[in-house]
Each structure stands twice: as structure tokens, then as C-alpha cells.
Amino acid sequence: MTSELVVDVQPKEVSIALLEDKSLVELQSEGRNISFSVGNMYLGRIKKLMPGLNACFVDVGYEKDAFLHYLDLGPQFNSLEKFVRQALGDRKKLPQMHKASILPDIEKDGTIANTLKVGQEVIVQIAKEPISTKGPRLTSEISFAGRYLVLIPFNDKVSVSQKIKSSEERARLKQLLQSIKPKNFGVIVRTVAEGKRVAELDGELKVLVKHWEDSLKKVQKATKFPTLIYEETSRAVGMLRDLFNPSFENIHVNNEAVYNEIRDYVTLIAPDRAGIVKHYKGQLPIFDNFGITKQVKSAFGKTVSYKGGAYLIIEHTEALHVIDVNSGNRTKSPDGQEGNALEVNLGAADELARQLRLRDMGGIIVIDFIDMSSAENRQKLYERMTANMQKDRARHNILPLSKFGLMQITRQRVRPAMDVNTLEECPTCHGKGKIKSSILFTDTLESKIDYLVNKLKIKKFSLHIHPYVAAYINKGIFSLKYKWRMKYGSGIKIVPNQKLAFLEYIFYDPQGEEIDMKEELDVK
């Protein structure tokens, strides 16, 4: 299996697509102005104690106060709190970790009211992004994640990933980290550290310790609360850190700054693989060029078709996700109803595993498969689903089929489920049902071009339109595009864009910024 990562950087958001054998399996989009990402750390202030919930609400700058439970304070909260007090008390001298005193663990059955007070400043880390009507979920058991290691201040223990099976390798890694880690730091050794040399692990350990020291400096300089003291790496680099493996063939990026950032990171973790990072400079939108836009439009939405005419119905509710499997207009299997049901269900299991990763669906997922009477077939379906979900990085648990033919899955949720609206509203009538004659659309475009060139004096720009319209404009030797260039100059670029509706258009300047050319009627 080969993997490719495609990064689409737009002025307002960054989208990242992971392809496995050219099939889209993960898609993540994030606004470039969003700061509440999992892993970010804040010096926040306690706003309200909730003794009944044994929790409190913390102001971290989000519109809704973030939630911090007593059990999420972490065993070493007292040590962290004392260290923060020292840092805030003497803003000229940075307290030294190796001199810090480790206090006893907090009581497991303690109360929030006896530990914290309103107005107190605490260091917290985002554990879950804001989902639906809820604010972020926090933890005070802070950690700094790298590719090979996770650094935990005040822990002073070394743990090795359970996925490293070799007892000799586990012992080697544990002994190695015990010898190089600084005092009063704990380390979790990740699975990808298996077989790595001491120089690689030591280099990353020093980087993570520096992150902690830089965070402390920001705590000392804080003059207002809340204050962001540590920001996770960009989404592109963050996803790479967790996903990067030797099967990656290419990483395509359409933005030079992000390309350099990703190339620097790959050079750091795998110098011999730096050549796979490529700066995409094509005229087509990057997602269109790699066939991602079409896959997004077919894979999202309420109804998802898969092989043989069968389809899934996917409904999202506040409490859970409900998925119904339908055989559709399939021809019957020679093995009868039972064989037909098994074939449809196994195909659904393949598509479902992809959909869970693609939409990043979390919480409780209930799937209504087609009923099967054979216990052997039900077991086959369960094993197929389990095997498919092994590729999923999110923690999950799968229960066998119930007697009603339902399968229940719980999947880790740290950010809202991805929901892409694949329906297109008519850009010319805005849902009213009547439009101007479509044959006059090219006349409208020409008037916009004339206004841009002759009134606004913008000589270079690109016009993004639906591929069908682009084909019409480029048709023939003396095409409309040729005539426009002869009349208005050669700075006009016509770009087919699959994201746009049939009669939709967007003008962009050479820097990629949108030029708003909508008429007053268009924006009512």
C-alpha cells in the first residue's frame, strides 16, 4: 500500500487529504485563524467551581469556558502548581526543573473545592476541541508530543509503548531513556522509536525540553490571562508527525511557506526522505489535480454508495451516529438471501471503516446491518470490521453483532466530526428557481473582465469556473479565451474548478486573494 499526503492551503483554511492507493481515507480542514487545537497550552484562570461535578470551568479565551475535571488535574498537579507559583513570583529568574521538589500525588478521591479556588492561575492543555455546544475539555497533566517520544514534566517515569513486542527492545529503550532524560521529567516511548539510535532520541528529547522551557518563559512574561504559552505544530506538520511512514511516496503542497515548513520537518525526522515533499505549482486547484474533490463530493452526504449498487444512510445526532446498510438494486447472489446479505455487509464493513476515518466520527456509532441467520457469517462480518479498523489511529472498541443485527462501535473523539455539505445551491437564483438565460453567462463574465481590466486596472488575474463552462470557453482555435486575451491582454487565466457550481465563478489576483466581483443581486 502506498500513501500520499496532499495539502491545500487557502487564505482562510488549510485542508489535508491522505490517500491510500489513490483512495481518500482521511480529510481534515481547519481555519487558519483557529487557535483551539488539541495540544495547545494556556495559562488560564479559574472562573467557576462546580463541586457537584467535582470540576471547574477555566477561562482560556474561548467564548464558552473550558471544562476541567478533578481527575484530569493529574497526579503531580501540586508539583506543577508550586512550580508555576515560583515562575510567577520571580519574573527575572527561570526556576530550574532539576532543583524542583516533587510533592506527593494528589488524592484520588479528593475534591476540586479543596484543590483550586476561583481566580487562581493554572497551566492547562486542550484535550478535546470545542464540540457542538460544549467548550474545550482540558487537562493539567501536560505533555509535549514528538515523533518518537512524549515528554511529561514532573512524572519522572519511563514508559514504553505496548505495541513494541520485543522484550529486549523494550528493555533497551527504557534503559536508554533513563540514562539521557533530565531529572523530574517523565517520558513515553512511542512505537516508531523501535530500533532508533540514541542520537535520534536524544536530539528529539532536547527539542521537547526546550518547548517546556520556552513555555515557562511565556508564563513569566504573562501580563494578561488567559495567555497561550505553547502552540501545537501546524495541522500539516502535526498530522505528518503521527502518520509519517516509509510507505509515503509523495507529499504535495501548494503553498511555498507550508512546503518549506513540511520539508524542514521531514528533513529533521528522515533526512533521506526529504525529496518526497513537492511544491505543487500547477494551474488546476491541487485537490482537483489529484482527484480528491470528486471523491469528497461522492463520499460525504447522507447517502453513500459503494460497490454493486448497495449504499449506506448516515445520520448524525447529538448523542450518536446511526448508519443503515441497504442492498439497493443489487442482483441476487447465487447463494440466496443469506449469501447476498453477507456480500452486502462485508462491502459495507470496508466502506464504513473508511467513512469513520474520513469523517472523523467519534463517540457512539450504531450500524444496522442486513440481518443474517448464520452465526458463522456474523462472525465473518465482525472479523472483517475488526481487521479494517486496525488502520485507524483513533482508540476504538467494536462489539459483535447483537441479536437485532446491530453493531456498536465506540471511537475516540477529540474534535468535531467532519461534515461536508455536498449539495450545491444555485449561485445565480439562490434557491428561487429562476435564472437569467444561461447562454448569456459568458457575456456576464466578459463584462466582469472588462471592468477589472479597464476600470480597476487589474491586468493579471485568474478566473475559476466550473469545468463544463471552462471547456466551452477553451473550445476551438479561436476560442472565447483567445478572443478575451486578444482584447484584454494575456494576463487572463481560465482555471476549471470542480468545487464550483455550474454557473458560479470566482476571480483571484496573482497572490491568490479573491477579487469580489459579485453583483448586488448575487449577495441578497
Number of C-alpha atoms within 10 A of each C-alpha: 7 13 21 21 25 24 27 21 21 14 12 11 13 18 18 21 23 23 19 16 11 14 15 23 22 20 20 18 16 15 12 15 9 9 15 21 22 19 22 20 27 26 25 24 23 21 17 17 18 13 13 9 11 16 21 23 22 30 22 28 17 14 10 15 20 25 20 26 19 23 19 18 22 18 19 18 23 18 19 24 15 14 20 19 13 16 21 19 11 11 14 11 12 14 18 10 16 11 9 16 13 18 14 11 12 18 11 10 9 12 18 21 15 8 13 17 15 14 13 11 22 20 27 27 29 24 22 21 21 21 14 10 8 12 20 27 23 28 22 24 21 25 19 21 21 18 19 20 24 19 25 22 22 25 18 16 17 20 16 20 15 11 11 16 11 11 9 10 15 20 11 14 23 18 12 16 23 16 9 13 20 17 16 17 17 20 25 19 24 19 16 16 18 19 11 11 11 12 9 13 21 16 11 20 23 13 13 20 18 12 17 18 16 13 20 22 19 17 21 20 15 16 9 8 14 20 20 22 24 20 17 16 14 16 18 24 19 15 15 17 18 14 15 18 13 10 11 19 15 17 22 23 25 20 15 14 12 19 21 15 14 23 22 16 16 21 15 15 16 13 12 10 16 18 13 15 22 18 18 20 13 9 12 16 19 21 22 15 14 15 14 21 18 13 15 19 16 14 22 19 16 14 14 18 17 16 11 14 13 18 21 22 16 18 13 14 7 8 9 14 18 16 20 17 22 20 22 13 10 13 10 12 14 9 11 9 13 16 16 18 23 22 17 24 27 19 19 27 23 16 21 21 20 21 19 20 22 22 19 22 24 22 16 17 19 15 22 20 26 19 17 20 11 12 10 10 18 20 13 15 23 19 16 17 22 18 13 16 22 12 11 16 11 17 12 17 13 16 12 17 20 11 10 11 15 18 20 16 17 17 19 15 18 21 18 15 20 17 14 12 11 14 10 12 12 16 16 20 13 15 11 9 8 10 12 9 7 12 8 9 14 15 11 12 14 14 11 15 22 17 14 19 18 11 9 10 10 14 16 16 23 19 20 23 24 18 18 13 19 18 14 13 19 14 13 11 9 10 14 17 20 17 13 16 14 10 10 17 13 14 13 18 16 19 18 21 25 22 20 16 17 18 15 16 18 16 22 17 14 11 8 12 13 15 14 9 16 12 9 7 9 11 9 6
